């Protein structure tokens, strides 16, 4: 049987938007969150996988724990030992 050791490390990103004092709440339909999902998240995923993919001796791949991709990016990083 193969022996596997694991560790976990979390990078958490919290995004927010500021509005003028006269803002009445939810008027924009949370458009700023859609922009975050459409513009920022794809770049974070690509940059993370691209950068980790350049590490000699490591293999990076996206994985899933069943959570929506809008809520979490899980990357499996495996040390390649010969």
VMD Tcl script that draws the C-alpha trace (Angstrom):
set ca {
  {0.00 0.00 0.00}
  {1.20 3.48 -0.90}
  {2.06 5.88 1.95}
  {0.70 9.43 1.59}
  {1.40 12.37 3.89}
  {-0.68 15.55 3.62}
  {-0.81 19.12 4.85}
  {-3.28 21.94 4.27}
  {-2.67 25.66 3.88}
  {-5.42 28.23 3.18}
  {-5.31 31.45 1.19}
  {-8.54 33.34 1.87}
  {-9.59 36.34 -0.19}
  {-12.35 38.59 1.09}
  {-13.75 41.08 -1.43}
  {-16.00 44.02 -0.65}
  {-17.50 47.08 -2.30}
  {-18.02 50.51 -0.74}
  {-21.02 52.67 -1.56}
  {-21.97 56.27 -0.83}
  {-23.78 57.04 2.42}
  {-27.09 57.50 0.57}
  {-26.92 53.96 -0.84}
  {-30.18 52.15 -0.09}
  {-28.79 48.61 -0.15}
  {-29.03 45.98 -2.86}
  {-29.87 48.66 -5.47}
  {-27.15 47.41 -7.79}
  {-28.38 43.81 -7.60}
  {-24.98 42.80 -6.27}
  {-23.46 43.60 -9.65}
  {-20.08 44.10 -8.03}
  {-20.11 40.43 -6.97}
  {-20.87 39.34 -10.54}
  {-17.92 41.41 -11.74}
  {-15.75 39.75 -9.08}
  {-16.82 36.30 -10.26}
  {-16.44 37.20 -13.95}
  {-13.22 39.25 -13.82}
  {-11.24 38.37 -10.71}
  {-11.90 34.70 -9.96}
  {-10.85 33.34 -13.37}
  {-7.59 35.30 -13.14}
  {-6.92 33.98 -9.64}
  {-7.47 30.41 -10.77}
  {-5.30 30.77 -13.89}
  {-2.50 32.58 -12.05}
  {-2.47 30.07 -9.22}
  {-2.38 27.00 -11.45}
  {0.10 28.59 -13.87}
  {2.52 29.57 -11.12}
  {2.30 26.27 -9.25}
  {2.75 24.44 -12.55}
  {6.24 25.93 -12.91}
  {7.55 24.33 -9.70}
  {10.02 21.54 -10.47}
  {9.09 18.31 -8.75}
  {5.47 19.31 -8.10}
  {2.23 18.62 -9.94}
  {-0.75 20.98 -9.43}
  {-4.33 20.29 -10.45}
  {-7.72 21.74 -9.57}
  {-9.87 19.54 -7.39}
  {-13.34 19.72 -5.89}
  {-14.90 19.01 -2.52}
  {-18.36 19.49 -3.96}
  {-18.54 23.22 -3.19}
  {-19.47 25.71 -5.95}
  {-16.47 27.11 -7.84}
  {-17.67 30.60 -6.87}
  {-16.99 29.75 -3.23}
  {-13.76 27.78 -3.28}
  {-10.78 26.78 -5.37}
  {-9.16 23.60 -4.15}
  {-5.75 22.85 -5.66}
  {-4.14 19.47 -5.17}
  {-0.39 19.94 -5.10}
  {1.51 16.65 -5.24}
  {5.22 16.19 -4.75}
  {6.60 14.01 -7.50}
  {9.12 11.68 -5.88}
  {11.03 9.22 -8.01}
}
mol new
graphics top color blue
foreach p $ca { graphics top sphere $p radius 0.5 }
foreach p [lrange $ca 0 end-1] q [lrange $ca 1 end] { graphics top cylinder $p $q radius 0.2 }
display resetview
